[in-house]
Amino acid sequence: MEITKLITLSTAHLHPLEAEKIDEFAYVSNKECALVNTAPEMRDFYYQGGLVCLTELLKVLQEKYQADYVLFDPDANTTDELKVYDW
């Protein structure tokens, strides 16, 4: 059995320009939520796709919180520990 660690963050933690493209890169997404992987090889994929701020955020989440996946949800709370964009 594989156990993974999921963190839920507000979409306010996504850069506005990257938020527009997140559906193209997420494992699962709809008009509001997006699930992305924090693995280094996936971060490289996101970076090459132009999601530089997302890549940096995912690196922090994996290294500091050992998160395997992040679910971006507009209804989730923001955290002061991470950059928040006003959009």
Stockholm file with secondary structure:
# STOCKHOLM 1.0

chainA/1-87         MEITKLITLSTAHLHPLEAEKIDEFAYVSNKECALVNTAPEMRDFYYQGGLVCLTELLKVLQEKYQADYVLFDPDANTTDELKVYDW
#=GR chainA/1-87 SS CCCCCEEEEEGGGSCHHHHTTHHHHCSEECSSCEEEECCHHHHHHHHHTTCHHHHHHHHHHHHHHCCSEEEEETTSCCCTTSCCCCC
#=GC SS_cons        CCCCCEEEEEGGGSCHHHHTTHHHHCSEECSSCEEEECCHHHHHHHHHTTCHHHHHHHHHHHHHHCCSEEEEETTSCCCTTSCCCCC
//
